[in-house]
Amino acid sequence: MSFSPTQLVKALIPESLRPNPVARRVLASLAAEGRVLGGPFAGMLYPAESVGSANWPKQLGVYEQELVETVTGFDAHVPSLIVNVGAAEGYYALGCARRWPAARVVAFEQDPTGRELITTYARRNGVEKRIDVRGLCTLPDLVALLATSPTGLVLMDVEGAEDELLDGPAVPALRHYHVLVELHDLRRERLGERLRARFEPTHRIEQIDTRPRRFSDFSHPANPLLRLYLAKQLRDFADEQRGAPMRWFMMTPRFLPGS
């Protein structure tokens, strides 16, 4: 009589020691710490709830792993002003304020729950004096804010409204700002083409595409054998639930003031 691998696992490994229940216990233990466990914002105190996106990838430190090198690349030249439009519960707003103490951060989020969470966790992370939390970002809001600094960084994730907000002629200061924008082509047809046409004269544009999570992306659990045992479960928990491949544009100004 032969047994399938699944039947052998069931026969030899008690239910409590199989990957799914072990993963639930391990992740519950990690979540109890209330901190981001890896990535550019490792160690940041973070809420157990999210606004408009999956929370587990953020807690595990693998959220938008494709952008890690882009974000950490600003370590060499920290922006004096960081504008986070569509800040949700504050992953980037809080993380940037914590990583770069010299930066001023303005976080726009229309959801009141998101604004409350950003405010609460800014205080818990000790960065409340450097984060200005605001509501919905309009085009006049963006024009006025960017005019207060000769250059800076705009982080934008606004479900298609980037089509209106990233309007070069309407927001002339954008020509000197770094812009990292998540594109929502599924909501606005040919959106990426329009933004590329608008910004290519003033910016170098790098496209960054989503990719599946790899074993090497994870740093927790700390024991590598346990990580290997739970590899499938970790990838499942790290699913950002996007529904389709996505992409970002990292737009770097060709000329900065004073250069």
GIURLIN-V301187 format. One record per residue. N is the residue number from 1. PHI is phi in radians with two decimals (none if undefined). PSI is psi in radians with two decimals (* if undefined). D_CENTER is the distance of its C-alpha to the mean C-alpha in Angstrom with 1 decimal. Layout:
# GIURLIN-V301187
n = (N;N)
phi = (PHI;PHI)
psi = (PSI;PSI)
d_center = (D_CENTER;D_CENTER)
This chain:
# GIURLIN-V301187
n = (1;2;3;4;5;6;7;8;9;10;11;12;13;14;15;16;17;18;19;20;21;22;23;24;25;26;27;28;29;30;31;32;33;34;35;36;37;38;39;40;41;42;43;44;45;46;47;48;49;50;51;52;53;54;55;56;57;58;59;60;61;62;63;64;65;66;67;68;69;70;71;72;73;74;75;76;77;78;79;80;81;82;83;84;85;86;87;88;89;90;91;92;93;94;95;96;97;98;99;100;101;102;103;104;105;106;107;108;109;110;111;112;113;114;115;116;117;118;119;120;121;122;123;124;125;126;127;128;129;130;131;132;133;134;135;136;137;138;139;140;141;142;143;144;145;146;147;148;149;150;151;152;153;154;155;156;157;158;159;160;161;162;163;164;165;166;167;168;169;170;171;172;173;174;175;176;177;178;179;180;181;182;183;184;185;186;187;188;189;190;191;192;193;194;195;196;197;198;199;200;201;202;203;204;205;206;207;208;209;210;211;212;213;214;215;216;217;218;219;220;221;222;223;224;225;226;227;228;229;230;231;232;233;234;235;236;237;238;239;240;241;242;243;244;245;246;247;248;249;250;251;252;253;254;255;256;257;258;259)
phi = (none;-1.83;-2.13;-1.32;-0.95;-1.13;-1.16;-1.12;-1.04;-1.14;-1.35;-1.74;-1.96;-1.01;-0.91;-1.19;-1.83;-1.36;-0.94;-1.09;-1.15;-1.11;-1.06;-1.07;-1.18;-1.11;-1.20;-1.10;-1.16;-1.15;-1.13;-1.09;-1.22;1.18;-2.23;-1.26;-1.65;-2.84;1.36;-1.19;-2.01;-0.97;1.64;-1.22;-1.16;-2.57;-1.21;-1.54;-2.15;-2.32;-2.11;1.42;-2.72;-1.28;-1.58;-1.00;-1.01;-1.24;-1.09;-1.33;1.38;-2.07;-1.14;0.78;-0.98;-1.09;-1.73;-1.01;-1.12;-1.11;-1.15;-1.18;-1.09;-1.40;-1.01;-1.25;-2.45;-1.19;-1.14;-1.30;-2.23;-2.07;-1.96;-1.86;-1.77;1.52;-1.38;0.92;-1.62;1.88;-0.94;-1.40;-1.05;-1.17;-1.10;-1.19;-1.10;-1.31;-1.31;-2.15;-1.04;-1.44;-1.54;-1.70;-2.09;-2.02;-1.97;-1.70;-2.63;-1.36;-1.36;-1.11;-1.12;-1.07;-1.11;-1.12;-1.16;-1.05;-1.08;-1.10;-1.44;-1.12;-1.15;-1.17;-1.62;1.27;-2.11;-1.08;-1.35;-1.99;-2.07;-1.80;-1.69;-2.23;-1.53;-1.03;-1.62;-1.79;-1.05;-1.06;-1.03;-1.18;-1.01;-1.14;-1.19;-1.15;-1.24;-1.46;-2.48;-1.15;-2.74;2.92;-2.27;-1.91;-1.90;-2.34;-2.56;-2.30;0.96;1.90;-1.21;-1.04;-1.08;-1.49;-1.31;-1.59;-1.91;-0.90;-1.07;-1.36;-2.19;-1.05;-1.12;-1.03;-1.09;-1.90;-1.87;-1.30;-2.32;-1.98;-2.20;-1.48;-1.59;-2.05;-1.10;-1.20;-1.61;-2.25;-1.06;1.10;-1.06;-1.03;-1.11;-1.15;-1.14;-1.08;-1.12;-1.21;-1.81;-1.03;-1.13;-1.99;-2.38;-1.53;-2.03;-1.95;-1.61;-2.10;-1.86;-1.14;-2.55;-1.13;-1.31;-1.89;-1.00;-1.20;-1.25;-1.65;-1.99;-2.34;-1.04;-1.12;-1.27;-1.11;-1.18;-1.18;-1.06;-1.13;-1.08;-1.81;-0.97;-1.11;-1.12;-1.11;-1.12;-1.12;-1.18;-1.45;-1.09;-1.47;0.98;-1.43;1.49;-2.88;-1.03;-2.19;-2.62;-2.18;-1.92;-1.77;-1.93;-1.86;-1.07;-1.24;-2.38;-1.93;-0.98;1.53;-1.57)
psi = (2.24;2.70;2.50;2.81;-0.67;-0.73;-0.65;-0.74;-0.79;-0.58;-0.57;-0.46;2.14;2.64;-0.75;-0.31;0.10;2.77;-0.76;-0.93;-0.60;-0.77;-0.74;-0.73;-0.78;-0.80;-0.61;-0.67;-0.74;-0.71;-0.54;-0.42;-0.45;0.50;2.68;2.29;-0.19;-3.01;-2.96;-0.30;0.50;2.39;-0.19;2.30;2.36;2.52;2.74;0.06;2.75;2.89;1.81;0.13;2.95;2.47;-0.66;-0.72;-0.59;-0.80;-0.66;-0.19;0.37;0.20;2.29;0.87;-0.46;-0.37;-0.01;-0.86;-0.62;-0.81;-0.87;-0.35;-0.35;-0.07;-0.62;-0.52;1.45;2.22;2.44;-0.51;2.21;2.15;1.98;1.84;2.06;0.95;-0.18;-2.22;0.09;0.34;-0.89;-0.70;-0.87;-0.77;-0.74;-0.71;-0.64;-0.68;-0.60;1.49;-0.37;-0.17;2.57;2.32;2.26;2.15;2.04;2.20;2.12;-0.39;2.16;-0.55;-0.73;-0.77;-0.69;-0.73;-0.73;-0.80;-0.78;-0.81;-0.32;-0.72;-0.76;-0.49;0.02;0.45;0.29;-0.46;-0.22;0.10;2.15;1.94;2.16;2.99;-2.46;2.37;2.10;2.94;-0.80;-0.62;-0.80;-0.74;-0.84;-0.73;-0.81;-0.42;-0.19;-0.15;2.42;-0.44;3.04;-2.80;2.26;2.16;2.14;2.26;1.61;0.52;0.63;-0.36;-0.14;-0.39;-0.69;-0.69;-0.64;1.16;1.73;-0.92;-0.60;-0.42;1.34;-0.49;-0.35;-0.43;-0.36;0.16;2.49;2.41;2.12;1.94;2.34;2.22;2.38;1.16;-0.47;-0.40;-0.57;1.88;2.34;0.44;-0.81;-0.70;-0.70;-0.78;-0.69;-0.77;-0.64;-0.67;-0.24;-0.58;-0.47;-0.22;2.62;2.30;2.14;2.22;2.32;2.21;2.59;2.70;2.78;2.66;2.46;2.81;-0.66;-0.24;-0.41;2.42;-0.12;2.55;2.70;-0.59;2.03;-0.55;-0.67;-0.67;-0.72;-0.73;-0.58;0.32;-0.82;-0.77;-0.69;-0.74;-0.65;-0.79;-0.46;-0.02;2.13;0.01;0.79;-0.45;-0.32;2.77;2.51;3.02;2.79;2.72;2.22;1.96;2.00;2.18;2.40;-0.51;2.35;2.66;2.30;-0.09;*)
d_center = (51.3;47.9;44.5;41.1;38.3;36.8;40.3;40.6;37.3;38.5;41.9;40.9;37.8;37.9;35.5;33.9;33.1;31.6;27.9;26.7;28.3;27.5;23.8;23.9;25.7;23.5;20.2;22.0;23.1;19.7;18.3;21.3;20.1;17.3;15.1;12.0;14.0;12.5;10.2;10.0;9.9;12.7;15.2;13.3;15.1;13.0;14.4;15.5;14.7;11.9;12.3;12.0;9.8;10.7;10.7;12.2;9.5;7.7;11.3;12.2;9.8;9.1;5.8;5.3;8.2;9.5;7.8;9.0;12.3;11.3;9.6;12.5;14.9;14.9;16.6;19.9;19.8;17.7;17.3;19.6;17.7;14.0;13.6;10.5;11.9;10.7;9.1;9.8;10.6;8.9;6.0;5.7;9.4;10.7;9.2;10.5;13.7;14.3;13.9;15.9;18.7;20.4;17.7;18.1;15.1;15.6;13.3;14.6;14.3;17.2;17.0;19.2;17.8;14.4;16.3;18.4;15.7;14.1;17.7;18.7;16.0;16.4;20.0;19.5;17.5;20.1;18.2;19.6;21.8;19.1;16.8;18.5;17.3;18.6;18.9;18.8;18.4;21.5;22.7;25.2;22.6;20.5;23.8;25.0;22.0;21.5;25.3;25.1;23.7;24.9;21.5;17.9;14.3;13.0;9.3;10.0;9.1;12.6;14.0;16.6;17.6;16.3;19.7;21.4;19.3;19.0;22.8;24.1;27.6;26.7;24.2;26.1;24.1;21.2;23.4;22.7;19.0;16.2;14.0;10.7;10.8;9.8;13.4;15.0;18.3;19.3;19.6;21.2;23.5;23.4;20.6;19.4;23.0;23.5;20.6;21.8;25.3;24.4;22.6;24.4;27.2;25.1;22.1;21.6;19.1;17.2;15.9;13.2;13.6;12.1;14.2;15.4;14.6;17.4;19.3;18.5;14.8;15.8;17.4;18.5;21.1;22.7;25.7;25.1;27.9;26.3;23.0;25.1;27.0;23.9;22.0;22.3;21.3;18.1;17.1;18.0;15.9;12.9;13.4;10.5;13.5;12.9;16.6;16.8;15.4;13.0;12.6;11.2;13.7;13.5;16.6;18.5;21.5;24.8;26.5;25.6;28.0;30.7;30.1)
